[in-house]
């Protein structure tokens, strides 16, 4: 069963408007997308732009991701569009507190748009950089994001591009995952700028285009394999390693070297000393196994381990380690009274 309980250790409210990409001038956005009135640009990336918009029909503010198709795709481009529409509509049918709700999907000019809930807050990367939260609070955010992934996996959906920038930490304290399925839709992806040169792979991908963000991608995705729930698990653990240790588990000067490290499982050593429990590190290491079969059987399995670790830490932090100061004061008082009683008895004997 998917763990759907509310997270106790979610972060306090923040005041930054949610974004998933660096901010860009509002001129990058059209005036209207379908019936929606564009209010301004939130961000821009390889896939397109994200805008803040007004829905005059339902009188609410929303966020819209306008996705640009790759050029020169011909019939494959039409298949890409159809796939994105199917996945966005499936996501619109998914209702979970840790997944950003999708309200509408459609076509605009030569691209597609996905209209979703507008979240006041910040993405996880911004939140981590700004708040510098203790690892227990970071664990709470990942547990919540993991529940969103697990809920999507339960209905057959896979994210395929999980990373801190695709997790929103809202002012309401809720953690939400965004951008499900868009990376696989065959559209341009935010591949981390210089990381997007697929030529170093020797053309091993089926379409010649790298799907996902290389830093967070599972090794099997570099061979053109369709990423499944275990690939999401891998990206989730890359993100945890980065968040807990302040560094990436795999660092290389070029994409070929990065793939080699991932396939060999040669990850960076965590900093020493580290406050991260060994059990938590072991969970991350297992999730980063080059062989998908060696990872956890499912996201719920991984989440159960994270919950166990979180509860164990909370129990250690709250459990008494010995008699309290108040208890010792009572003991001393009783011993003092006993001594006085003995003295009085001796004097009157």
KOLDRENFI-218114 format. One record per residue (C-alpha): residue in three letters; x, y, z. Coordinates in steps of 0.2 Angstrom, whole numbers, padded with zeros to 4 digits, always signed. Layout:
BEGIN
ALAXYZ
...
end
This chain:
BEGIN
UNK+0000+0000+0000
UNK+0006+0017-0004
UNK+0011+0028+0011
UNK-0001+0042+0010
UNK+0000+0049+0028
UNK+0003+0068+0030
UNK+0022+0072+0033
UNK+0025+0079+0051
UNK+0042+0087+0047
UNK+0038+0097+0032
UNK+0046+0114+0031
UNK+0039+0130+0036
UNK+0031+0142+0024
UNK+0042+0152+0012
UNK+0038+0167+0001
UNK+0045+0164-0016
UNK+0034+0160-0031
UNK+0036+0142-0036
UNK+0047+0140-0052
UNK+0056+0125-0060
UNK+0068+0135-0071
UNK+0078+0152-0070
UNK+0067+0167-0072
UNK+0066+0175-0089
UNK+0058+0191-0096
UNK+0039+0191-0098
UNK+0041+0195-0116
UNK+0046+0177-0119
UNK+0028+0172-0116
UNK+0013+0174-0128
UNK-0002+0185-0122
UNK-0014+0170-0122
UNK-0013+0152-0122
UNK-0030+0145-0126
UNK-0043+0153-0115
UNK-0030+0158-0103
UNK-0023+0175-0100
UNK-0004+0175-0098
UNK+0001+0186-0083
UNK+0020+0183-0084
UNK+0034+0171-0086
UNK+0040+0160-0072
UNK+0054+0152-0080
UNK+0061+0144-0096
UNK+0071+0129-0100
UNK+0075+0116-0114
UNK+0057+0110-0115
UNK+0049+0127-0116
UNK+0042+0140-0105
UNK+0032+0141-0089
UNK+0020+0155-0086
UNK+0008+0162-0073
UNK-0009+0164-0081
UNK-0027+0168-0077
UNK-0042+0156-0080
UNK-0057+0168-0083
UNK-0069+0154-0084
UNK-0065+0147-0067
UNK-0058+0163-0060
UNK-0042+0157-0053
UNK-0023+0158-0056
UNK-0014+0144-0064
UNK+0003+0139-0070
UNK+0005+0133-0088
UNK+0020+0124-0096
UNK+0021+0127-0115
UNK+0031+0113-0122
UNK+0040+0115-0139
UNK+0041+0100-0150
UNK+0058+0096-0158
UNK+0060+0102-0176
UNK+0061+0090-0191
UNK+0053+0075-0182
UNK+0039+0073-0196
UNK+0027+0059-0191
UNK+0037+0055-0175
UNK+0033+0073-0170
UNK+0015+0069-0171
UNK+0017+0053-0161
UNK+0026+0064-0148
UNK+0012+0076-0147
UNK-0001+0062-0145
UNK+0010+0053-0131
UNK+0011+0069-0121
UNK-0007+0072-0123
UNK-0011+0055-0116
UNK+0001+0056-0102
UNK-0005+0073-0097
UNK-0023+0067-0097
UNK-0018+0052-0087
UNK-0010+0064-0074
UNK-0025+0075-0074
UNK-0035+0060-0068
UNK-0022+0057-0053
UNK-0027+0065-0037
UNK-0014+0065-0024
UNK-0008+0078-0011
UNK+0010+0076-0016
UNK+0007+0078-0035
UNK+0004+0095-0043
UNK-0014+0094-0050
UNK-0016+0095-0069
UNK-0031+0105-0075
UNK-0030+0105-0094
UNK-0020+0100-0109
UNK-0021+0107-0126
UNK-0012+0113-0142
UNK-0005+0130-0145
UNK+0004+0136-0161
UNK+0016+0122-0165
UNK+0017+0116-0147
UNK+0007+0109-0133
UNK+0002+0116-0116
UNK-0001+0108-0099
UNK-0011+0119-0087
UNK-0009+0115-0068
UNK-0011+0122-0051
UNK-0001+0138-0047
UNK+0010+0134-0031
UNK+0016+0148-0020
UNK+0033+0142-0014
UNK+0050+0137-0021
UNK+0057+0121-0029
UNK+0067+0110-0019
UNK+0084+0116-0026
UNK+0080+0134-0021
UNK+0073+0129-0004
UNK+0089+0119+0000
UNK+0100+0133-0005
UNK+0091+0146+0004
UNK+0085+0137+0020
UNK+0100+0125+0023
UNK+0088+0114+0033
UNK+0094+0100+0044
UNK+0094+0083+0037
UNK+0079+0077+0046
UNK+0068+0091+0038
UNK+0076+0086+0021
UNK+0071+0068+0024
UNK+0053+0074+0027
UNK+0053+0083+0010
UNK+0059+0067+0001
UNK+0047+0056+0010
UNK+0033+0067+0004
UNK+0040+0068-0014
UNK+0042+0049-0014
UNK+0024+0047-0009
UNK+0019+0057-0025
UNK+0030+0046-0036
UNK+0023+0030-0028
UNK+0005+0036-0031
UNK+0009+0039-0050
UNK+0018+0022-0051
UNK+0003+0014-0044
UNK-0008+0020-0059
UNK+0006+0015-0071
UNK+0014+0032-0073
UNK+0033+0036-0073
UNK+0041+0053-0070
UNK+0057+0049-0080
UNK+0065+0066-0075
UNK+0064+0067-0056
UNK+0076+0080-0049
UNK+0076+0094-0036
UNK+0070+0107-0048
UNK+0054+0096-0051
UNK+0049+0096-0033
UNK+0040+0111-0026
UNK+0040+0115-0008
UNK+0024+0126-0005
UNK+0021+0140+0007
UNK+0007+0129+0014
UNK+0021+0116+0019
UNK+0015+0103+0006
UNK+0028+0095-0005
UNK+0022+0092-0023
UNK+0031+0083-0038
UNK+0028+0091-0055
UNK+0032+0087-0074
UNK+0027+0069-0074
UNK+0030+0061-0091
UNK+0036+0076-0100
UNK+0054+0070-0103
UNK+0048+0055-0112
UNK+0036+0064-0123
UNK+0050+0066-0136
UNK+0051+0085-0134
UNK+0067+0095-0130
UNK+0072+0092-0112
UNK+0082+0102-0100
UNK+0098+0092-0100
UNK+0109+0103-0090
UNK+0115+0114-0104
UNK+0132+0107-0108
UNK+0127+0089-0103
UNK+0115+0088-0117
UNK+0128+0083-0131
UNK+0122+0066-0135
UNK+0136+0063-0148
UNK+0148+0057-0135
UNK+0136+0042-0133
UNK+0139+0036-0150
UNK+0121+0037-0155
UNK+0116+0023-0143
UNK+0099+0031-0139
UNK+0084+0026-0150
UNK+0079+0043-0156
UNK+0096+0052-0155
UNK+0090+0063-0141
UNK+0094+0061-0123
UNK+0079+0059-0113
UNK+0080+0066-0095
UNK+0093+0076-0086
UNK+0110+0066-0087
UNK+0115+0069-0069
UNK+0100+0061-0062
UNK+0097+0047-0075
UNK+0098+0029-0072
UNK+0112+0020-0082
UNK+0099+0010-0092
UNK+0091+0026-0099
UNK+0107+0030-0108
UNK+0105+0015-0119
UNK+0088+0021-0126
UNK+0078+0009-0114
UNK+0061+0016-0109
UNK+0063+0022-0091
UNK+0052+0013-0078
UNK+0048+0015-0060
UNK+0066+0009-0055
UNK+0073+0023-0065
UNK+0063+0035-0055
UNK+0070+0027-0039
UNK+0087+0030-0046
UNK+0085+0048-0049
UNK+0076+0050-0032
UNK+0092+0043-0024
UNK+0104+0054-0034
UNK+0093+0068-0028
UNK+0094+0062-0010
UNK+0113+0060-0011
UNK+0115+0078-0017
UNK+0103+0085-0004
UNK+0111+0076+0011
UNK+0129+0078+0006
UNK+0130+0094-0004
UNK+0138+0085-0019
UNK+0133+0073-0033
UNK+0136+0055-0032
UNK+0144+0054-0050
UNK+0154+0068-0056
UNK+0163+0068-0073
UNK+0170+0080-0086
UNK+0160+0073-0100
UNK+0144+0063-0103
UNK+0154+0047-0108
UNK+0164+0047-0092
UNK+0148+0050-0082
UNK+0139+0035-0090
UNK+0155+0025-0087
UNK+0154+0029-0068
UNK+0136+0026-0067
UNK+0137+0009-0075
UNK+0151+0004-0064
UNK+0143+0011-0048
UNK+0158+0021-0044
UNK+0150+0035-0033
UNK+0159+0048-0024
UNK+0163+0046-0005
UNK+0151+0055+0007
UNK+0160+0069+0018
UNK+0167+0063+0034
UNK+0161+0066+0047
UNK+0143+0066+0042
UNK+0127+0067+0053
UNK+0118+0056+0040
UNK+0114+0039+0048
UNK+0123+0024+0040
UNK+0106+0016+0037
UNK+0100+0031+0027
UNK+0116+0030+0017
UNK+0114+0012+0014
UNK+0096+0015+0007
UNK+0103+0028-0005
UNK+0117+0016-0011
UNK+0105+0002-0014
UNK+0094+0014-0024
UNK+0109+0019-0035
UNK+0113+0001-0040
UNK+0118+0000-0058
UNK+0107-0016-0060
UNK+0089-0011-0058
UNK+0085-0028-0051
UNK+0096-0024-0036
UNK+0087-0008-0031
UNK+0071-0008-0021
UNK+0056-0018-0028
UNK+0046-0002-0028
UNK+0045+0016-0021
UNK+0034+0010-0007
UNK+0047-0002-0002
UNK+0060+0012-0002
UNK+0048+0023+0008
UNK+0045+0010+0021
UNK+0064+0010+0024
UNK+0065+0029+0025
UNK+0050+0029+0037
UNK+0058+0017+0048
UNK+0074+0027+0049
UNK+0064+0043+0052
UNK+0055+0035+0066
UNK+0070+0027+0074
UNK+0079+0044+0074
UNK+0064+0053+0082
UNK+0063+0039+0095
UNK+0081+0041+0099
UNK+0079+0060+0100
UNK+0064+0059+0112
UNK+0067+0044+0122
UNK+0075+0047+0139
UNK+0093+0042+0141
UNK+0092+0042+0160
UNK+0084+0049+0175
UNK+0079+0067+0173
UNK+0086+0082+0183
UNK+0069+0083+0192
UNK+0070+0065+0196
UNK+0087+0067+0204
UNK+0081+0082+0214
UNK+0067+0071+0221
UNK+0079+0057+0225
UNK+0091+0069+0234
UNK+0077+0077+0244
UNK+0071+0060+0250
UNK+0088+0055+0255
UNK+0090+0071+0264
UNK+0074+0069+0273
UNK+0079+0051+0278
UNK+0096+0057+0284
UNK+0087+0070+0295
UNK+0075+0057+0302
UNK+0090+0046+0306
UNK+0098+0060+0315
UNK+0083+0064+0325
UNK+0080+0046+0330
UNK+0098+0045+0336
UNK+0097+0060+0346
UNK+0081+0055+0355
UNK+0087+0037+0358
end
